[in-house]
Amino acid sequence: MLGQLGDETYLETLQGGDRARRKALDAHDEARRRLLELEVALRIWFPERDTAEFLKVFFAGPVGDDAPAMVASLEAMGADRQAKALKAGMALFGGRYPASDKRAKQMGSWDKPSKLGLAVQALAPEFGTRRDFTEALGRYACATESVRDWIAEARSRMGDDERLNWAVHRLVVAYHFNGGAEEVAAGLAKLPEPYRVVYLVRLAAGEVINGGVEQFFSNSSGATATHAVEAFRTIGLDRHADILAKGVAMFPQPYEPDRTKRYAGESGWSARDDALSALTDDWDYDAVERAAPVYARREGIVPE
């Protein structure tokens, strides 16, 4: 639920930049604002899955300008571990904390980070994982009455589609499949079928919406392609299943889930990429948005 509220403010940020974010945050009292500011920051600079570079992303961008305020908020919330790590990161830049462009320059490029850049990255274990951070936010939300009541009221207004989106987002964050065919199949088998079907459908649809069918296959999500074909058929979207099946058939068979092996020896845009992109023209976006919730309700997996 907190993530859903954070999404609203995050969208304000995307649409109007820092000024819009500030305006959206100022509509809340101090306790809510503190929590939402960190939640929005989480979405901007902390990736869905843990990487060693996330603190460098934070300090290299404009959101890092808010580091002093974020440290204060983290301390006020009792998130001492994260506050201490951010403080240590700020200290690496010297006595006067510089603006984002200077911080980025001091840390070097992504391929060749400077000693400072490596030192920032080395603080990642001190800060903890994305899960550590979100759990710290959750503890504060549960312990703060005004925030707890606000979240409960907002949750009561959520429709089935929003609840399903919340559940799918958590699945996408928690489950990331790669490797060979057996590893991917074994990982997916850990999910009960209805959750697996919705996960596969929304994962593929999200990639297609963002960058077309070619993006689905060229990203790590392409590891699930053959399983996604079955998932779309399960919810009655044969048209979408056929589109992905055509994409699978464009690669050497049997289809290789591991992206590195799937694209081994290739570089640059290819004729196959053109063909995969062309498949997007037949994709019915609205049909997925209609069918997935219907299936989820029928299977009883929409969160209460």
C-alpha positions in Angstrom: 0.0 0.0 0.0 2.8 2.4 0.8 4.3 1.6 -2.6 1.0 2.5 -4.2 0.9 5.9 -2.5 4.6 6.4 -3.4 3.8 5.5 -7.0 1.4 8.5 -7.2 4.0 10.9 -6.0 6.6 9.2 -8.3 4.4 9.9 -11.3 4.2 13.5 -10.3 8.0 13.5 -10.3 8.2 12.0 -13.8 5.7 14.3 -15.2 6.9 17.6 -13.7 10.3 17.1 -12.2 11.6 18.1 -8.8 9.1 21.0 -8.5 6.2 18.8 -9.0 7.6 16.3 -6.5 7.9 19.0 -3.9 4.4 20.2 -4.5 3.0 16.6 -4.2 5.0 16.0 -1.0 4.0 19.4 0.6 0.3 18.2 0.5 1.1 15.8 3.4 2.0 16.3 7.0 5.5 15.8 8.2 5.2 12.1 9.1 3.7 11.2 5.7 6.0 13.5 3.8 9.1 12.0 5.4 7.9 8.5 4.5 6.8 9.4 0.9 10.0 11.3 0.2 12.1 8.2 1.0 9.7 5.9 -0.9 9.9 8.1 -4.0 13.6 8.3 -3.7 13.7 4.5 -3.5 11.9 4.2 -6.8 14.2 6.7 -8.5 17.6 5.4 -7.5 17.3 2.0 -6.0 16.8 -0.7 -8.7 14.2 -3.5 -8.5 17.0 -5.9 -7.7 20.1 -5.3 -5.7 23.2 -4.1 -7.4 26.5 -2.8 -6.1 26.0 0.5 -8.0 22.8 1.8 -6.5 24.5 4.3 -4.1 26.6 5.6 -7.0 23.3 6.1 -8.9 22.0 8.0 -6.0 24.9 10.3 -5.5 25.4 10.9 -9.3 21.8 12.2 -9.8 19.7 15.2 -8.6 18.0 13.1 -6.0 21.3 12.9 -4.2 21.0 16.6 -3.6 18.5 15.7 -0.9 21.0 13.5 0.9 21.2 15.7 4.0 17.4 15.9 4.4 17.2 12.1 3.8 19.7 11.4 6.5 17.7 13.5 8.9 14.5 11.6 7.9 16.1 8.2 8.2 17.4 9.1 11.7 14.0 10.4 12.8 12.5 7.1 11.6 15.0 5.0 13.4 16.6 3.7 10.2 20.1 4.2 11.7 21.9 1.7 9.4 20.8 3.5 6.2 21.4 6.9 7.7 24.9 6.0 8.7 25.7 4.7 5.2 24.4 7.9 3.5 26.4 10.0 6.0 29.5 8.1 5.1 28.9 8.5 1.4 28.4 12.3 1.8 31.7 12.5 3.8 33.6 11.0 0.9 33.0 14.1 -1.1 34.8 16.4 1.4 33.7 19.2 3.7 31.3 20.9 1.4 28.8 18.5 -0.2 28.9 19.3 -4.0 26.1 19.5 -6.6 25.1 16.5 -8.6 27.2 17.3 -11.7 30.3 17.7 -9.6 29.6 14.5 -7.7 29.1 12.5 -10.9 32.4 13.8 -12.3 34.3 13.0 -9.1 33.0 9.4 -9.2 34.2 8.8 -12.7 32.4 6.9 -15.5 30.4 3.7 -15.1 33.0 1.7 -16.9 35.9 3.3 -15.2 34.9 4.5 -11.7 37.4 6.6 -9.8 38.7 5.7 -6.4 35.9 7.8 -5.0 33.3 6.0 -7.1 34.6 2.7 -5.9 34.5 3.9 -2.3 30.9 4.9 -2.8 30.0 1.5 -4.2 31.8 -0.2 -1.3 29.2 1.3 1.1 26.4 -0.7 -0.4 26.7 -3.6 2.1 26.7 -1.0 4.9 23.4 0.5 3.6 21.8 -2.9 3.1 19.5 -4.4 0.5 16.4 -2.9 -1.1 14.4 -5.2 1.2 16.2 -3.9 4.3 15.3 -0.4 3.2 11.6 -1.1 2.5 11.3 -3.0 5.8 12.7 0.0 7.6 10.0 2.2 6.0 7.4 -0.4 6.8 8.3 -0.5 10.5 8.0 3.3 10.7 4.7 3.3 8.9 3.3 0.6 11.3 4.5 2.4 14.4 3.2 5.9 13.4 -0.5 6.2 14.0 -1.2 9.0 11.6 0.6 7.2 8.8 -1.0 3.9 9.7 -4.5 5.4 9.5 -3.7 7.2 6.3 -2.6 4.0 4.6 -5.6 2.0 5.9 -8.0 4.7 4.5 -6.2 4.7 1.1 -6.2 0.9 1.0 -10.0 0.8 1.4 -10.3 2.9 -1.8 -8.2 0.5 -3.9 -10.0 -1.4 -6.7 -9.2 -4.9 -7.8 -6.9 -3.7 -10.6 -4.8 -1.6 -8.2 -4.6 -4.5 -5.7 -3.5 -6.9 -8.5 -0.9 -4.4 -9.7 0.5 -4.3 -6.2 0.7 -8.1 -6.0 2.3 -8.5 -9.4 4.9 -5.8 -8.6 5.9 -7.7 -5.5 6.2 -10.9 -7.6 8.4 -9.2 -10.2 10.7 -7.8 -7.5 10.9 -11.1 -5.6 11.3 -13.5 -8.6 13.9 -13.0 -11.3 14.6 -16.0 -13.5 17.7 -16.6 -15.6 20.0 -19.4 -16.5 19.2 -22.4 -18.6 15.8 -24.0 -19.4 15.8 -26.3 -16.4 16.7 -23.4 -14.0 14.0 -21.2 -15.3 11.4 -24.0 -15.2 12.4 -24.9 -11.7 12.2 -21.3 -10.5 8.7 -20.7 -12.0 7.5 -24.0 -10.6 7.9 -22.5 -7.1 4.9 -20.2 -7.8 1.4 -21.6 -7.6 -0.1 -21.7 -11.1 -2.4 -18.7 -10.9 0.4 -16.5 -9.5 2.8 -17.9 -12.1 0.4 -17.2 -15.0 -0.4 -13.6 -13.9 3.3 -13.0 -13.2 4.3 -14.2 -16.7 1.6 -12.3 -18.5 2.3 -9.0 -16.7 6.0 -9.3 -17.0 5.8 -9.8 -20.8 3.1 -7.2 -21.3 5.2 -4.7 -19.3 8.2 -5.2 -21.6 6.0 -4.9 -24.7 4.3 -1.7 -23.5 7.7 -0.2 -22.6 9.7 -1.1 -25.7 7.8 -3.6 -27.9 8.2 -7.3 -28.5 11.9 -7.0 -29.4 12.6 -5.5 -25.9 10.9 -8.5 -24.2 13.3 -10.9 -26.0 16.4 -8.8 -25.7 16.0 -8.2 -22.0 16.5 -10.8 -19.3 12.7 -11.2 -19.2 13.0 -13.1 -22.4 14.1 -16.1 -20.3 10.4 -16.7 -19.6 9.3 -16.5 -23.3 8.2 -20.1 -23.8 6.4 -20.1 -20.5 4.7 -16.8 -21.3 3.3 -18.3 -24.4 1.5 -20.9 -22.3 0.4 -18.3 -19.8 -1.3 -16.1 -22.4 -3.2 -19.2 -23.7 -4.3 -20.0 -20.1 -6.0 -16.6 -19.7 -7.6 -16.9 -23.2 -5.3 -14.5 -25.2 -4.3 -16.8 -28.0 -3.4 -13.8 -30.2 -0.7 -12.7 -27.8 0.5 -16.2 -27.3 0.9 -16.6 -31.1 2.9 -13.3 -31.2 5.3 -14.5 -28.6 5.5 -18.0 -30.2 6.5 -16.3 -33.5 9.2 -14.5 -31.6 10.5 -17.7 -30.0 10.6 -19.3 -33.4 13.0 -16.6 -34.7 15.8 -17.9 -32.5 17.8 -21.1 -32.9 15.9 -24.0 -31.4 15.6 -25.2 -28.7 15.0 -21.7 -27.5 17.8 -20.6 -25.1 16.5 -18.8 -22.0 19.9 -17.4 -21.0 20.2 -14.0 -22.7 24.0 -14.1 -23.1 23.8 -17.4 -24.9 20.7 -16.4 -26.8 22.5 -13.5 -28.3 26.0 -15.0 -28.4 28.2 -13.7 -31.2 25.7 -10.9 -32.1 26.2 -7.2 -31.9 24.1 -4.2 -33.0 20.6 -4.2 -34.4 19.7 -7.0 -36.7 17.0 -8.0 -39.3 15.6 -10.3 -36.6 15.2 -7.3 -34.3 13.2 -5.6 -37.0 11.0 -8.6 -37.3 10.5 -8.9 -33.6 9.6 -5.2 -33.4 7.1 -5.6 -36.2 5.2 -8.1 -34.1 4.3 -5.3 -31.8 1.9 -4.0 -34.3 -0.5 -6.9 -33.6 -0.3 -6.6 -29.8 -3.6 -5.6 -28.2 -2.6 -3.8 -25.0 -6.2 -3.3 -23.7 -7.0 -7.0 -24.0 -4.2 -7.8 -21.5 -5.5 -5.2 -19.1 -9.0 -6.7 -19.3 -8.1 -10.4 -19.2 -5.5 -10.5 -16.4 -7.8 -9.1 -13.7 -10.7 -11.4 -14.8 -8.4 -14.4 -14.5 -7.1 -13.3 -11.1 -10.5 -12.8 -9.7 -11.7 -16.2 -11.0 -8.7 -17.8 -9.3 -9.1 -15.9 -6.1 -5.7 -14.3 -6.0 -6.6 -10.6 -5.9 -5.3 -9.4 -2.5 -8.0 -8.5 0.1 
